[in-house]
Amino acid sequence: MTSMGEPVVFVVDDDDAFRDALRRLLTSAGFSVEAFPTAQAFLGASRPPAPACLVLDVYLPGLSGLDLQRELTKRHAALPIIFLTGRGDIAMSVRAMKSGAAEFLTKPFRPQDLLVAVEQAIERDRTECTQRQELAEMRQRYAQLTMRERDVLERVAAGLLNKQIAAEFGTRETTVKEQRAQVMQKMRASSLAELVRMSARLEISRNSNH
């Protein structure tokens, strides 16, 4: 599996002094920090392939923090967000949390509360990064299967025995056994149970269009 880079905390806040204070706080706690004055500046920057989280002010010029959250979701680039606001309300915080925010802190907040929220958000994204990498690599392995091997995998995932698959294909059971062994080797599955779990993650089912 490809190794992930060092975690990054992105900060988006239009208050220069407050943004610098956040950078100092997070850097002193050992985090790598990239700070931006607007949501547009953040969207225009490249994002390293590393676990990350976003410390985001709700009220920003141009795109607001909530607008940015929606835009990241639309781009399939969502990451854990810790919202900061000086005048948030319950309805706003509920909306942000329902949309996947990791935390919603009202200014002034205790520095320790932010650091704990960032640590938890980074850990959450690290787990999700690992899962995304595993799934991408699994898809690459699946793409190497022949059409017949995919047919075998679909039927194995559906719980069919070798003899049942052979009957459907009009072939010998030993042939299916060999094909199944090939599937397990190419998918790097150590057991039948693991192969079935992989099929579930890849959403493979009989008559699927994978």
PyRosetta script that sets phi, psi and omega in degrees:
from pyrosetta import init, pose_from_sequence

init()
pose = pose_from_sequence("MTSMGEPVVFVVDDDDAFRDALRRLLTSAGFSVEAFPTAQAFLGASRPPAPACLVLDVYLPGLSGLDLQRELTKRHAALPIIFLTGRGDIAMSVRAMKSGAAEFLTKPFRPQDLLVAVEQAIERDRTECTQRQELAEMRQRYAQLTMRERDVLERVAAGLLNKQIAAEFGTRETTVKEQRAQVMQKMRASSLAELVRMSARLEISRNSNH")
pose.set_psi(1, 139.8)
pose.set_omega(1, 178.7)
pose.set_phi(2, -64.3)
pose.set_psi(2, 134.9)
pose.set_omega(2, 180.0)
pose.set_phi(3, -76.5)
pose.set_psi(3, 145.4)
pose.set_omega(3, 179.4)
pose.set_phi(4, -90.1)
pose.set_psi(4, 152.1)
pose.set_omega(4, 178.8)
pose.set_phi(5, -75.4)
pose.set_psi(5, -179.1)
pose.set_omega(5, 179.0)
pose.set_phi(6, -67.8)
pose.set_psi(6, 143.6)
pose.set_omega(6, -179.5)
pose.set_phi(7, -58.3)
pose.set_psi(7, 146.8)
pose.set_omega(7, -179.7)
pose.set_phi(8, -127.5)
pose.set_psi(8, 137.6)
pose.set_omega(8, 172.5)
pose.set_phi(9, -108.1)
pose.set_psi(9, 118.9)
pose.set_omega(9, 175.1)
pose.set_phi(10, -91.8)
pose.set_psi(10, 135.2)
pose.set_omega(10, 178.8)
pose.set_phi(11, -120.4)
pose.set_psi(11, 127.1)
pose.set_omega(11, 175.4)
pose.set_phi(12, -125.5)
pose.set_psi(12, 110.8)
pose.set_omega(12, 179.7)
pose.set_phi(13, -154.7)
pose.set_psi(13, 134.0)
pose.set_omega(13, -175.6)
pose.set_phi(14, -84.1)
pose.set_psi(14, -6.4)
pose.set_omega(14, 177.5)
pose.set_phi(15, -87.4)
pose.set_psi(15, 107.8)
pose.set_omega(15, -174.6)
pose.set_phi(16, -55.6)
pose.set_psi(16, -47.2)
pose.set_omega(16, -177.3)
pose.set_phi(17, -65.2)
pose.set_psi(17, -42.6)
pose.set_omega(17, -178.6)
pose.set_phi(18, -69.0)
pose.set_psi(18, -38.5)
pose.set_omega(18, 178.6)
pose.set_phi(19, -62.2)
pose.set_psi(19, -42.9)
pose.set_omega(19, 178.3)
pose.set_phi(20, -65.5)
pose.set_psi(20, -36.7)
pose.set_omega(20, 178.9)
pose.set_phi(21, -65.4)
pose.set_psi(21, -40.4)
pose.set_omega(21, 177.4)
pose.set_phi(22, -63.5)
pose.set_psi(22, -42.7)
pose.set_omega(22, 179.9)
pose.set_phi(23, -60.5)
pose.set_psi(23, -44.9)
pose.set_omega(23, -179.9)
pose.set_phi(24, -63.0)
pose.set_psi(24, -44.0)
pose.set_omega(24, -179.3)
pose.set_phi(25, -60.4)
pose.set_psi(25, -49.1)
pose.set_omega(25, -176.1)
pose.set_phi(26, -70.2)
pose.set_psi(26, -37.9)
pose.set_omega(26, 178.1)
pose.set_phi(27, -65.8)
pose.set_psi(27, -39.8)
pose.set_omega(27, 179.6)
pose.set_phi(28, -65.1)
pose.set_psi(28, -23.9)
pose.set_omega(28, 178.2)
pose.set_phi(29, -88.4)
pose.set_psi(29, 2.8)
pose.set_omega(29, 174.9)
pose.set_phi(30, 95.9)
pose.set_psi(30, 8.0)
pose.set_omega(30, -179.9)
pose.set_phi(31, -89.9)
pose.set_psi(31, 146.5)
pose.set_omega(31, 169.7)
pose.set_phi(32, -82.5)
pose.set_psi(32, 131.5)
pose.set_omega(32, -172.1)
pose.set_phi(33, -126.0)
pose.set_psi(33, 136.9)
pose.set_omega(33, 170.6)
pose.set_phi(34, -125.5)
pose.set_psi(34, 123.1)
pose.set_omega(34, -173.5)
pose.set_phi(35, -115.2)
pose.set_psi(35, 146.0)
pose.set_omega(35, -177.7)
pose.set_phi(36, -138.6)
pose.set_psi(36, 146.5)
pose.set_omega(36, -179.7)
pose.set_phi(37, -84.5)
pose.set_psi(37, -18.4)
pose.set_omega(37, -177.9)
pose.set_phi(38, -141.3)
pose.set_psi(38, 161.5)
pose.set_omega(38, 176.5)
pose.set_phi(39, -64.8)
pose.set_psi(39, -37.6)
pose.set_omega(39, -179.5)
pose.set_phi(40, -62.8)
pose.set_psi(40, -39.8)
pose.set_omega(40, 178.5)
pose.set_phi(41, -63.4)
pose.set_psi(41, -40.2)
pose.set_omega(41, 178.5)
pose.set_phi(42, -64.1)
pose.set_psi(42, -45.3)
pose.set_omega(42, -178.7)
pose.set_phi(43, -63.3)
pose.set_psi(43, -28.9)
pose.set_omega(43, -178.7)
pose.set_phi(44, -82.9)
pose.set_psi(44, -8.4)
pose.set_omega(44, -177.9)
pose.set_phi(45, -91.5)
pose.set_psi(45, 152.5)
pose.set_omega(45, 176.5)
pose.set_phi(46, -78.0)
pose.set_psi(46, 148.9)
pose.set_omega(46, -178.4)
pose.set_phi(47, -114.7)
pose.set_psi(47, 119.4)
pose.set_omega(47, -177.5)
pose.set_phi(48, -66.8)
pose.set_psi(48, 152.0)
pose.set_omega(48, 178.6)
pose.set_phi(49, -76.3)
pose.set_psi(49, 73.9)
pose.set_omega(49, -176.5)
pose.set_phi(50, -145.6)
pose.set_psi(50, 157.2)
pose.set_omega(50, 173.5)
pose.set_phi(51, -58.0)
pose.set_psi(51, 139.1)
pose.set_omega(51, -175.6)
pose.set_phi(52, -153.3)
pose.set_psi(52, 166.5)
pose.set_omega(52, 169.3)
pose.set_phi(53, -146.9)
pose.set_psi(53, 166.3)
pose.set_omega(53, -175.9)
pose.set_phi(54, -122.4)
pose.set_psi(54, 120.3)
pose.set_omega(54, 173.8)
pose.set_phi(55, -95.7)
pose.set_psi(55, 113.3)
pose.set_omega(55, -163.9)
pose.set_phi(56, -129.9)
pose.set_psi(56, 126.3)
pose.set_omega(56, 174.4)
pose.set_phi(57, -74.3)
pose.set_psi(57, 140.2)
pose.set_omega(57, -179.6)
pose.set_phi(58, -70.1)
pose.set_psi(58, -46.7)
pose.set_omega(58, -175.6)
pose.set_phi(59, -96.3)
pose.set_psi(59, 110.6)
pose.set_omega(59, -178.7)
pose.set_phi(60, -132.6)
pose.set_psi(60, 153.6)
pose.set_omega(60, 174.1)
pose.set_phi(61, -69.3)
pose.set_psi(61, 142.6)
pose.set_omega(61, -177.2)
pose.set_phi(62, 77.4)
pose.set_psi(62, -124.5)
pose.set_omega(62, 177.5)
pose.set_phi(63, -68.3)
pose.set_psi(63, 128.8)
pose.set_omega(63, 176.3)
pose.set_phi(64, -78.7)
pose.set_psi(64, 172.3)
pose.set_omega(64, 177.5)
pose.set_phi(65, -60.3)
pose.set_psi(65, -41.6)
pose.set_omega(65, 178.9)
pose.set_phi(66, -67.2)
pose.set_psi(66, -35.6)
pose.set_omega(66, 176.0)
pose.set_phi(67, -63.0)
pose.set_psi(67, -42.3)
pose.set_omega(67, 179.8)
pose.set_phi(68, -63.8)
pose.set_psi(68, -41.4)
pose.set_omega(68, 177.8)
pose.set_phi(69, -57.1)
pose.set_psi(69, -45.9)
pose.set_omega(69, 179.3)
pose.set_phi(70, -64.9)
pose.set_psi(70, -39.4)
pose.set_omega(70, -179.2)
pose.set_phi(71, -65.3)
pose.set_psi(71, -40.7)
pose.set_omega(71, 178.5)
pose.set_phi(72, -64.5)
pose.set_psi(72, -39.5)
pose.set_omega(72, 177.6)
pose.set_phi(73, -63.9)
pose.set_psi(73, -42.4)
pose.set_omega(73, -179.9)
pose.set_phi(74, -62.0)
pose.set_psi(74, -35.1)
pose.set_omega(74, -179.1)
pose.set_phi(75, -85.6)
pose.set_psi(75, 3.0)
pose.set_omega(75, -175.5)
pose.set_phi(76, 56.3)
pose.set_psi(76, 37.0)
pose.set_omega(76, 179.8)
pose.set_phi(77, -122.5)
pose.set_psi(77, 27.1)
pose.set_omega(77, -176.4)
pose.set_phi(78, -62.1)
pose.set_psi(78, 147.0)
pose.set_omega(78, 172.9)
pose.set_phi(79, -146.7)
pose.set_psi(79, 160.8)
pose.set_omega(79, -177.7)
pose.set_phi(80, -58.7)
pose.set_psi(80, 130.4)
pose.set_omega(80, -177.7)
pose.set_phi(81, -116.0)
pose.set_psi(81, 132.9)
pose.set_omega(81, 172.2)
pose.set_phi(82, -108.5)
pose.set_psi(82, 108.9)
pose.set_omega(82, -178.5)
pose.set_phi(83, -82.2)
pose.set_psi(83, 140.6)
pose.set_omega(83, 174.1)
pose.set_phi(84, -122.8)
pose.set_psi(84, 137.4)
pose.set_omega(84, 176.3)
pose.set_phi(85, -153.4)
pose.set_psi(85, 149.0)
pose.set_omega(85, 176.7)
pose.set_phi(86, -93.5)
pose.set_psi(86, -12.0)
pose.set_omega(86, -179.2)
pose.set_phi(87, -146.7)
pose.set_psi(87, 51.0)
pose.set_omega(87, 178.5)
pose.set_phi(88, -78.6)
pose.set_psi(88, 161.7)
pose.set_omega(88, 174.1)
pose.set_phi(89, -129.0)
pose.set_psi(89, 170.7)
pose.set_omega(89, -175.4)
pose.set_phi(90, -62.4)
pose.set_psi(90, -43.0)
pose.set_omega(90, -178.5)
pose.set_phi(91, -60.3)
pose.set_psi(91, -41.1)
pose.set_omega(91, 179.9)
pose.set_phi(92, -65.6)
pose.set_psi(92, -44.2)
pose.set_omega(92, -179.1)
pose.set_phi(93, -65.8)
pose.set_psi(93, -37.9)
pose.set_omega(93, 177.7)
pose.set_phi(94, -63.0)
pose.set_psi(94, -43.3)
pose.set_omega(94, -179.5)
pose.set_phi(95, -62.7)
pose.set_psi(95, -43.2)
pose.set_omega(95, -179.9)
pose.set_phi(96, -64.5)
pose.set_psi(96, -44.1)
pose.set_omega(96, -179.0)
pose.set_phi(97, -66.9)
pose.set_psi(97, -39.0)
pose.set_omega(97, 178.5)
pose.set_phi(98, -63.5)
pose.set_psi(98, -29.0)
pose.set_omega(98, 179.5)
pose.set_phi(99, -86.1)
pose.set_psi(99, 6.0)
pose.set_omega(99, 173.0)
pose.set_phi(100, 106.3)
pose.set_psi(100, 6.8)
pose.set_omega(100, 179.7)
pose.set_phi(101, -60.4)
pose.set_psi(101, 145.4)
pose.set_omega(101, 179.7)
pose.set_phi(102, -81.0)
pose.set_psi(102, -33.5)
pose.set_omega(102, -176.9)
pose.set_phi(103, -160.8)
pose.set_psi(103, 157.8)
pose.set_omega(103, 178.7)
pose.set_phi(104, -137.1)
pose.set_psi(104, 106.9)
pose.set_omega(104, -176.3)
pose.set_phi(105, -110.3)
pose.set_psi(105, 137.2)
pose.set_omega(105, 178.6)
pose.set_phi(106, -98.4)
pose.set_psi(106, 130.5)
pose.set_omega(106, 176.8)
pose.set_phi(107, -72.8)
pose.set_psi(107, 142.0)
pose.set_omega(107, -6.5)
pose.set_phi(108, -78.4)
pose.set_psi(108, 145.1)
pose.set_omega(108, 179.3)
pose.set_phi(109, -122.1)
pose.set_psi(109, 162.0)
pose.set_omega(109, 177.7)
pose.set_phi(110, -76.2)
pose.set_psi(110, 131.7)
pose.set_omega(110, 179.0)
pose.set_phi(111, -51.3)
pose.set_psi(111, -38.0)
pose.set_omega(111, -178.6)
pose.set_phi(112, -63.5)
pose.set_psi(112, -34.9)
pose.set_omega(112, 178.8)
pose.set_phi(113, -63.7)
pose.set_psi(113, -40.0)
pose.set_omega(113, 178.4)
pose.set_phi(114, -67.3)
pose.set_psi(114, -44.4)
pose.set_omega(114, -178.2)
pose.set_phi(115, -62.4)
pose.set_psi(115, -40.1)
pose.set_omega(115, 177.5)
pose.set_phi(116, -65.0)
pose.set_psi(116, -43.1)
pose.set_omega(116, -179.9)
pose.set_phi(117, -62.6)
pose.set_psi(117, -41.3)
pose.set_omega(117, 179.4)
pose.set_phi(118, -64.6)
pose.set_psi(118, -44.8)
pose.set_omega(118, 179.3)
pose.set_phi(119, -58.7)
pose.set_psi(119, -45.2)
pose.set_omega(119, -179.5)
pose.set_phi(120, -67.2)
pose.set_psi(120, -39.0)
pose.set_omega(120, -180.0)
pose.set_phi(121, -66.4)
pose.set_psi(121, -41.1)
pose.set_omega(121, 177.7)
pose.set_phi(122, -62.1)
pose.set_psi(122, -43.2)
pose.set_omega(122, -179.4)
pose.set_phi(123, -63.9)
pose.set_psi(123, -40.6)
pose.set_omega(123, 177.5)
pose.set_phi(124, -61.6)
pose.set_psi(124, -43.7)
pose.set_omega(124, -179.4)
pose.set_phi(125, -71.1)
pose.set_psi(125, -33.2)
pose.set_omega(125, 177.4)
pose.set_phi(126, -60.6)
pose.set_psi(126, -44.2)
pose.set_omega(126, 178.0)
pose.set_phi(127, -62.2)
pose.set_psi(127, -44.3)
pose.set_omega(127, -178.8)
pose.set_phi(128, -68.1)
pose.set_psi(128, -35.8)
pose.set_omega(128, 176.4)
pose.set_phi(129, -61.6)
pose.set_psi(129, -45.1)
pose.set_omega(129, 179.2)
pose.set_phi(130, -60.7)
pose.set_psi(130, -44.3)
pose.set_omega(130, 179.8)
pose.set_phi(131, -64.4)
pose.set_psi(131, -39.4)
pose.set_omega(131, 178.6)
pose.set_phi(132, -65.6)
pose.set_psi(132, -40.7)
pose.set_omega(132, 178.9)
pose.set_phi(133, -63.9)
pose.set_psi(133, -45.6)
pose.set_omega(133, -179.9)
pose.set_phi(134, -59.8)
pose.set_psi(134, -43.1)
pose.set_omega(134, -178.6)
pose.set_phi(135, -66.5)
pose.set_psi(135, -41.1)
pose.set_omega(135, 179.4)
pose.set_phi(136, -63.1)
pose.set_psi(136, -41.8)
pose.set_omega(136, 179.7)
pose.set_phi(137, -69.1)
pose.set_psi(137, -36.3)
pose.set_omega(137, 177.0)
pose.set_phi(138, -63.0)
pose.set_psi(138, -41.5)
pose.set_omega(138, 178.6)
pose.set_phi(139, -64.3)
pose.set_psi(139, -36.9)
pose.set_omega(139, 177.8)
pose.set_phi(140, -64.3)
pose.set_psi(140, -41.5)
pose.set_omega(140, 179.1)
pose.set_phi(141, -66.6)
pose.set_psi(141, -40.2)
pose.set_omega(141, 179.3)
pose.set_phi(142, -62.2)
pose.set_psi(142, -36.0)
pose.set_omega(142, -179.1)
pose.set_phi(143, -65.0)
pose.set_psi(143, -19.9)
pose.set_omega(143, 179.6)
pose.set_phi(144, -82.9)
pose.set_psi(144, -10.5)
pose.set_omega(144, -179.8)
pose.set_phi(145, -73.2)
pose.set_psi(145, 145.6)
pose.set_omega(145, 173.1)
pose.set_phi(146, -74.1)
pose.set_psi(146, 167.2)
pose.set_omega(146, 179.4)
pose.set_phi(147, -60.7)
pose.set_psi(147, -39.4)
pose.set_omega(147, 179.6)
pose.set_phi(148, -66.9)
pose.set_psi(148, -38.9)
pose.set_omega(148, 178.6)
pose.set_phi(149, -65.5)
pose.set_psi(149, -36.0)
pose.set_omega(149, 175.8)
pose.set_phi(150, -65.9)
pose.set_psi(150, -39.0)
pose.set_omega(150, 177.3)
pose.set_phi(151, -62.1)
pose.set_psi(151, -41.8)
pose.set_omega(151, 178.5)
pose.set_phi(152, -63.4)
pose.set_psi(152, -45.6)
pose.set_omega(152, -179.3)
pose.set_phi(153, -60.3)
pose.set_psi(153, -43.6)
pose.set_omega(153, 178.7)
pose.set_phi(154, -57.7)
pose.set_psi(154, -41.8)
pose.set_omega(154, -176.9)
pose.set_phi(155, -76.4)
pose.set_psi(155, -35.0)
pose.set_omega(155, 174.4)
pose.set_phi(156, -62.9)
pose.set_psi(156, -43.0)
pose.set_omega(156, 179.7)
pose.set_phi(157, -64.1)
pose.set_psi(157, -29.2)
pose.set_omega(157, 179.3)
pose.set_phi(158, -81.6)
pose.set_psi(158, -3.4)
pose.set_omega(158, 175.8)
pose.set_phi(159, 93.6)
pose.set_psi(159, 10.8)
pose.set_omega(159, -179.2)
pose.set_phi(160, -77.0)
pose.set_psi(160, 145.5)
pose.set_omega(160, 176.1)
pose.set_phi(161, -81.5)
pose.set_psi(161, 162.9)
pose.set_omega(161, -179.9)
pose.set_phi(162, -55.3)
pose.set_psi(162, -43.2)
pose.set_omega(162, -177.5)
pose.set_phi(163, -67.0)
pose.set_psi(163, -32.8)
pose.set_omega(163, 178.2)
pose.set_phi(164, -69.6)
pose.set_psi(164, -40.5)
pose.set_omega(164, 177.9)
pose.set_phi(165, -65.1)
pose.set_psi(165, -42.7)
pose.set_omega(165, 179.5)
pose.set_phi(166, -60.1)
pose.set_psi(166, -39.8)
pose.set_omega(166, 179.6)
pose.set_phi(167, -64.3)
pose.set_psi(167, -40.0)
pose.set_omega(167, 178.8)
pose.set_phi(168, -65.7)
pose.set_psi(168, -39.1)
pose.set_omega(168, -177.2)
pose.set_phi(169, -82.9)
pose.set_psi(169, -15.9)
pose.set_omega(169, -175.3)
pose.set_phi(170, 69.6)
pose.set_psi(170, 38.2)
pose.set_omega(170, -178.5)
pose.set_phi(171, -130.9)
pose.set_psi(171, -177.7)
pose.set_omega(171, -177.4)
pose.set_phi(172, -85.8)
pose.set_psi(172, 150.9)
pose.set_omega(172, -179.6)
pose.set_phi(173, -62.7)
pose.set_psi(173, -36.7)
pose.set_omega(173, 179.7)
pose.set_phi(174, -63.6)
pose.set_psi(174, -33.1)
pose.set_omega(174, 178.4)
pose.set_phi(175, -65.7)
pose.set_psi(175, -44.7)
pose.set_omega(175, 178.7)
pose.set_phi(176, -63.8)
pose.set_psi(176, -39.8)
pose.set_omega(176, 179.1)
pose.set_phi(177, -59.4)
pose.set_psi(177, -42.8)
pose.set_omega(177, 178.6)
pose.set_phi(178, -65.4)
pose.set_psi(178, -41.6)
pose.set_omega(178, -179.4)
pose.set_phi(179, -65.7)
pose.set_psi(179, -39.8)
pose.set_omega(179, 178.9)
pose.set_phi(180, -64.9)
pose.set_psi(180, -38.3)
pose.set_omega(180, 177.8)
pose.set_phi(181, -63.2)
pose.set_psi(181, -38.8)
pose.set_omega(181, 177.6)
pose.set_phi(182, -63.8)
pose.set_psi(182, -41.9)
pose.set_omega(182, 179.1)
pose.set_phi(183, -61.5)
pose.set_psi(183, -46.6)
pose.set_omega(183, -178.7)
pose.set_phi(184, -62.7)
pose.set_psi(184, -39.5)
pose.set_omega(184, -179.7)
pose.set_phi(185, -66.8)
pose.set_psi(185, -47.1)
pose.set_omega(185, -178.1)
pose.set_phi(186, -67.0)
pose.set_psi(186, -35.4)
pose.set_omega(186, 179.7)
pose.set_phi(187, -83.6)
pose.set_psi(187, -8.2)
pose.set_omega(187, -178.2)
pose.set_phi(188, 58.4)
pose.set_psi(188, 44.3)
pose.set_omega(188, 177.0)
pose.set_phi(189, -95.2)
pose.set_psi(189, 129.5)
pose.set_omega(189, -177.1)
pose.set_phi(190, -85.5)
pose.set_psi(190, -13.1)
pose.set_omega(190, -180.0)
pose.set_phi(191, -154.4)
pose.set_psi(191, 166.3)
pose.set_omega(191, 177.7)
pose.set_phi(192, -62.9)
pose.set_psi(192, -39.3)
pose.set_omega(192, -179.8)
pose.set_phi(193, -61.5)
pose.set_psi(193, -40.9)
pose.set_omega(193, 179.2)
pose.set_phi(194, -66.3)
pose.set_psi(194, -38.1)
pose.set_omega(194, 178.5)
pose.set_phi(195, -62.8)
pose.set_psi(195, -40.3)
pose.set_omega(195, 178.2)
pose.set_phi(196, -65.8)
pose.set_psi(196, -40.0)
pose.set_omega(196, 177.4)
pose.set_phi(197, -63.5)
pose.set_psi(197, -40.3)
pose.set_omega(197, 176.7)
pose.set_phi(198, -60.6)
pose.set_psi(198, -43.5)
pose.set_omega(198, 180.0)
pose.set_phi(199, -59.6)
pose.set_psi(199, -39.7)
pose.set_omega(199, 179.7)
pose.set_phi(200, -65.8)
pose.set_psi(200, -42.7)
pose.set_omega(200, 179.6)
pose.set_phi(201, -66.3)
pose.set_psi(201, -34.0)
pose.set_omega(201, 178.6)
pose.set_phi(202, -84.1)
pose.set_psi(202, -1.5)
pose.set_omega(202, 180.0)
pose.set_phi(203, 56.9)
pose.set_psi(203, 42.9)
pose.set_omega(203, 178.5)
pose.set_phi(204, -88.2)
pose.set_psi(204, 128.6)
pose.set_omega(204, 176.5)
pose.set_phi(205, -142.1)
pose.set_psi(205, 168.1)
pose.set_omega(205, 179.4)
pose.set_phi(206, -62.2)
pose.set_psi(206, 138.1)
pose.set_omega(206, -178.8)
pose.set_phi(207, 68.3)
pose.set_psi(207, 18.1)
pose.set_omega(207, 176.9)
pose.set_phi(208, -74.2)
pose.set_psi(208, 164.3)
pose.set_omega(208, -178.4)
pose.set_phi(209, -101.4)
pose.set_psi(209, 23.2)
pose.set_omega(209, -178.3)
pose.set_phi(210, -69.3)
pose.dump_pdb("model.pdb")
